[in-house]
Amino acid sequence: MAKQPEKLPLKSLSNFISPFLINNRPALCSVGEDGRALVYQSSNQKTNYELIEALPVGTGITLDVLSSGVCATMTDDEIRYKAELKKEFEEKMERQRKEDEQRRLRKEKEAADFNASLDIPFQWEPDIKTVMSGLSESSWGNGSNRRTVFHVRVLDTFKDGRFAREKGDFLCGKDTSKHQGYTDPKEGDKNIYKVTCQRCIDAAARFNKQKVVEQQ
């Protein structure tokens, strides 16, 4: 974990904080010739602060204004600290990315395995019933909302006795959506979504029952 720079003991030479320091914080300074005075690097003017413990002339010092008052730290320590924070943040983001990727792959595999278990004997894909509330500016923008479920979209007309579905129907029945045909920006990713419409799942069960009967 990144260690914050140590605050250096500081003596104020004024009862007021310089407006220049307030407007230019954090300010880069250098240790003056006496080893205590602090000089603004931008103007070579002395600040209203000096170190209590002397440091080598020219040492970089950073002055900042905090809620607790003005503080001084070694500029090299500030640079190191920011670099460590940046590295820690990047490592955290990389760990998060890997975890998100693993969750995504697990979810996709779960969806693929479940969808395959439906064993539907015709071409189909998971799809949603597009609703107007899912196309509004305040929605997810893909035609869905929180109550949306994934149906089995029939891609080939299928007839089996009294059971029949036309191309474009859902397995659970007609798609009565007024916005049917809306194209999701992630159209190519549809097969990674798990079918969640219980009526479609129940309808798919009939195909497995038929296979059991045929095998007997």
C-alpha positions in Angstrom: 0.0 0.0 0.0 1.3 3.4 -1.0 2.8 5.3 2.0 1.8 9.0 2.2 4.7 11.5 2.2 5.8 12.5 5.7 4.8 16.1 6.6 7.8 18.3 7.4 7.8 20.5 10.5 6.9 24.0 9.3 7.0 27.5 10.7 4.7 30.2 9.5 6.0 33.7 9.1 2.6 35.3 8.7 -0.9 35.0 10.3 -2.4 34.8 6.8 -2.2 32.2 4.0 -0.9 33.8 0.8 -3.5 34.1 -1.9 -0.8 33.0 -4.4 -0.4 29.7 -2.5 -4.1 29.2 -2.3 -4.5 29.8 -6.1 -1.5 27.7 -7.1 -1.7 24.8 -4.7 0.2 22.5 -4.6 3.1 24.9 -5.1 6.6 23.6 -6.0 9.3 25.2 -3.9 13.0 24.8 -3.2 15.0 25.1 0.0 16.8 28.4 0.1 20.5 29.2 0.9 20.0 29.1 4.7 18.6 25.5 4.5 15.2 26.6 6.0 13.6 29.3 3.8 11.2 28.0 1.1 11.3 29.7 -2.3 8.7 29.4 -5.0 10.3 27.7 -8.0 8.0 29.7 -10.5 9.1 33.1 -9.3 12.1 32.6 -7.0 10.3 34.6 -4.4 10.4 33.6 -0.7 7.2 32.0 0.8 5.8 32.9 4.2 7.1 29.6 5.5 10.3 28.0 6.5 11.5 24.6 7.7 12.1 24.0 11.3 14.7 21.4 10.5 17.3 22.4 7.9 17.6 20.5 4.6 20.2 20.7 1.8 19.9 23.8 -0.4 17.8 23.2 -3.5 15.8 20.3 -2.1 12.4 20.2 -3.7 9.5 20.9 -1.3 5.8 20.9 -2.1 3.6 23.3 -0.2 -0.2 22.6 -0.1 -3.2 24.0 1.7 -5.3 21.4 3.6 -8.2 21.7 6.0 -5.7 21.4 8.8 -3.5 24.2 7.4 -0.5 24.5 5.2 1.8 21.5 5.0 5.1 20.8 3.4 6.4 17.5 2.0 9.4 16.4 0.0 8.6 16.8 -3.7 10.4 13.5 -4.5 8.2 11.7 -2.0 5.0 13.3 -3.6 6.1 12.0 -7.0 6.8 8.6 -5.6 3.5 8.5 -3.8 1.5 9.5 -6.9 3.4 6.9 -8.9 2.6 4.2 -6.4 -1.1 5.2 -6.2 -1.3 5.1 -10.0 0.3 1.6 -10.0 -2.0 0.4 -7.3 -5.0 1.8 -9.2 -3.9 0.1 -12.5 -3.4 -3.2 -10.7 -6.8 -3.0 -9.1 -8.4 -2.2 -12.4 -6.6 -5.2 -14.0 -7.8 -7.5 -11.2 -11.3 -6.2 -11.6 -11.1 -6.7 -15.4 -10.0 -10.3 -15.0 -12.7 -11.0 -12.4 -15.4 -9.4 -14.7 -14.1 -11.5 -17.6 -14.3 -14.7 -15.5 -17.8 -13.8 -14.4 -18.8 -13.1 -18.0 -17.4 -16.4 -19.2 -19.1 -18.3 -16.4 -22.4 -16.6 -17.2 -22.0 -17.3 -20.9 -21.2 -21.0 -20.3 -24.1 -21.3 -18.0 -26.4 -19.8 -20.6 -25.0 -21.9 -23.4 -25.3 -25.1 -21.4 -28.9 -24.3 -20.3 -30.0 -23.3 -23.8 -28.4 -26.5 -25.3 -30.3 -28.6 -22.7 -33.6 -27.3 -24.1 -32.7 -29.5 -27.2 -35.2 -27.6 -29.5 -35.4 -29.4 -32.9 -35.3 -26.2 -35.1 -33.3 -23.1 -35.6 -33.8 -20.5 -32.8 -32.1 -17.9 -30.8 -32.7 -16.1 -27.4 -34.5 -12.8 -27.9 -36.6 -10.3 -26.0 -40.0 -8.7 -26.5 -39.1 -5.1 -27.3 -41.0 -2.6 -25.1 -41.2 1.2 -25.6 -40.0 1.8 -22.0 -36.8 0.0 -23.0 -36.1 2.5 -25.8 -36.5 5.7 -23.7 -33.5 7.9 -22.8 -33.7 6.9 -19.2 -33.7 3.1 -20.0 -31.0 0.7 -20.9 -31.7 1.7 -24.5 -31.8 -1.9 -26.0 -35.6 -2.4 -25.9 -35.6 -4.1 -22.5 -36.4 -3.1 -18.9 -36.1 -4.8 -15.5 -39.0 -7.2 -16.1 -37.7 -8.3 -19.5 -37.2 -12.0 -20.0 -35.4 -13.9 -22.8 -37.7 -15.9 -25.0 -37.0 -18.6 -27.6 -37.3 -16.8 -31.0 -38.3 -19.3 -33.7 -36.2 -18.8 -36.9 -37.8 -21.6 -38.9 -41.5 -22.3 -39.3 -42.2 -25.5 -37.3 -45.2 -27.8 -37.2 -45.8 -30.9 -35.2 -49.4 -32.0 -35.1 -51.4 -29.3 -33.5 -48.3 -27.5 -32.3 -47.2 -24.9 -34.8 -45.0 -21.8 -34.7 -44.2 -19.4 -37.6 -40.9 -17.8 -38.2 -40.5 -14.8 -35.9 -42.8 -16.2 -33.2 -41.7 -17.0 -29.7 -41.9 -20.6 -28.6 -44.5 -19.5 -26.0 -46.6 -17.8 -28.6 -46.9 -14.8 -31.0 -44.6 -11.8 -30.5 -47.2 -9.0 -30.2 -44.6 -6.3 -29.8 -45.3 -3.2 -31.8 -41.5 -2.8 -32.1 -40.7 -6.2 -33.4 -37.7 -6.0 -35.7 -35.8 -3.6 -33.5 -32.1 -4.5 -33.9 -30.1 -4.7 -30.7 -26.6 -3.2 -31.1 -25.2 -6.5 -29.8 -27.3 -8.6 -32.2 -24.4 -11.0 -32.7 -24.2 -11.8 -29.0 -27.7 -13.1 -28.6 -26.7 -16.7 -28.1 -24.9 -15.8 -24.9 -28.2 -15.0 -23.1 -30.0 -17.6 -21.1 -33.6 -18.3 -21.9 -35.6 -17.1 -18.9 -39.2 -17.2 -20.1 -40.8 -20.0 -18.1 -43.5 -20.5 -20.7 -40.9 -21.0 -23.4 -39.0 -23.4 -21.2 -42.2 -25.4 -20.5 -43.0 -25.5 -24.2 -39.5 -26.8 -25.0 -40.0 -29.6 -22.5 -42.5 -31.2 -24.8 -39.7 -32.0 -27.3 -37.7 -33.9 -24.7 -40.9 -35.8 -23.6 -41.4 -36.8 -27.2 -37.9 -38.2 -27.5 -38.4 -40.3 -24.4 -41.6 -41.7 -25.9 -40.0 -42.4 -29.2 -37.1 -44.2 -27.5 -39.4 -46.5 -25.6 
